[in-house]
Amino acid sequence: MTTDAFAQPRLAGELPGLARSSGGRRWRFWRGWLAIAVVVGVGVSIVALLTVPSPPQYLSPASVAPGGTHALADVLAELGRKVRLETAVPTAVTAATAGTTLVITSPASLSSTELAALARVRASVLLVGPTKSAIAALDPMVRLIEPARPVVVTPPDCSLRAAALAGSVDSGGEAMRVQSRAQPVQQCYRSTSGPTLVQSRVRGRLVTVLSAGALLTNANLARQGNAALAINLLATHRIVWLVPPAATAPPSSAGAKSFFSLVPLAAYLVAAQLVFALLLTAIWRSRRLGPVVAEPLPVIVRATETVIGHGRLYQARHARGKAATALRAALLARLSVIVGLPAGADSDAMVEAVDRRSTASQERIRDLLYGPVPRTDAALLALARDLDDLAREVGMS
C-alpha cells in the first residue's frame, strides 16, 4: 500500500475544518457591515415614522403647537362654549347656523366659490388674516391698504366693548380702510395707516375682521389682553372653527431665515444616523491594541556588531563629519553630567568646567570638543582616541 493511500483519508478529514475556517472568516468580515445596515435601517424607519405628515396646525383648536389655538379652545370650553373644528367648507356652512360664530382662518387657502358659500351663512363671522378676495366676499366696504406690519402691543382706541375690556393686545398685519356706510362701524387697534380690527353688521349679521391671528395662538394667548379679546369676540355658545386643509402660518416679518432653519428635522435625523454608522465603521475597522506578546527575534544582533556596522557605513560614504559630530555629541552629553552643567551648555562654560578636571590646556580641550572636521580616516581615529582619553581623565578626577 502506498503512502498516498494513507494520506487520502487524512486530507478528507481536514477539508470540513478548512471549510468551517473559511466560513468563519467570511462571517467575521460581513457581520460588522450587517450590524451597520441594521442600525441604519432602524434609523431610517424611525425617521419615516417621525416624518408622517401631520394635520394642519396653524390656528387649529386641535393643535398644541405654538401656532395652534388649543389653549383658547380649552378656555372657551371651561366657559361653557362648544368649539367645533371643521376642515371642509360644506360642513362648516351647514354647521354655521344663526346664533353661532364662524371663525375663518387662512382664507388664502379658500377658493372664490368657497368664500361665496361662507358669505351666505347666517352666523356671525370672525375673519382672521384677511385677503382681498375674502374681504370682498364677506365685507365689501373694507379695503386692505398696506403691507403687513410686525405684531406689536397696541391700545384699543375705540368704543367696542370687547376691545375696551381687553385693553392693549398684540396687534399687527395689514391695516384696513372702511368706506362710508350708513351703519356704525367699530375700528380698533389702529396703526399709523388704519385699524387692524374692524367690526360691522353685514346683511344682518356681525362680521369682525382681524388682521393678524397672533393673539389667538398658544404662544401669545397669555400676553397682554389677548385672551380677553379672543373670549369677548367669541361670545356665542357654539363656535364653528374652519381650518382649511392647506392652512399654513403666514410668513414672518422678522427677516430672512437662515439656511439651517429651512432644513427639515428629517434631514438632521438622517445625517445623525449616517454619522453614527460612520463612527461604528471606524471603531470596527480601527486598530485594537491587546496585551503585549513576547515574540522571539529571528536573529540576535550584538551591540558591538551594530557599532561596527555603523562605522563601516560611515567609512564607505566618507562621512567623517557625521562620525566626528556623533562622537563629540556623545562625549558632551557624558561630560555635562560629570561637571554638573545642563545639556546644551555654552562652549566656553563647558571648556572651563572640563579644564578644572583635566591636565590638558583649554585650547586642546576646545579643539577636541568643538574643533574642525577630520580630513582623513587616520585623523578621525586619532580624534576618537583623544576623546576617549579625555572622557576617562575627567571621569576619574
Secondary structure, 3 states (H helix, E strand, C coil): CCHHHHHHHHHHHHHHHHHHHHHHHHHHHHHHHHHHHHHHHHHHHHHHHHCCCCCCCCCCCCCCCCCCCHHHHHHHHHCCCEEEEECCHHHHHHHCCCCEEEEECCHHHCCHHHHHHHHCCCCEEEEECCCHHHHHHHCCCEEECCCCEEEEEECCCCCCHHHHHHCCEEEEECCEEECCCCCCCEEEEECCCCEEEEEEEECCEEEEEECCCHHHCCCCCCCCCHHHHHHHHCCCCEEEEECCCCCCCCCCCCCCCCHHHHCCHHHHHHHHHHHHHHHHHHHHHCCCCCCCCCCCCCCCCCHHHHHHHHHHHHHHCCCHHHHHHHHHHHHHHHHHHHHCCCCCCCHHHHHHHHHCCCCCCHHHHHHHHHCCCCCCHHHHHHHHHHHHHHHHHHHHC
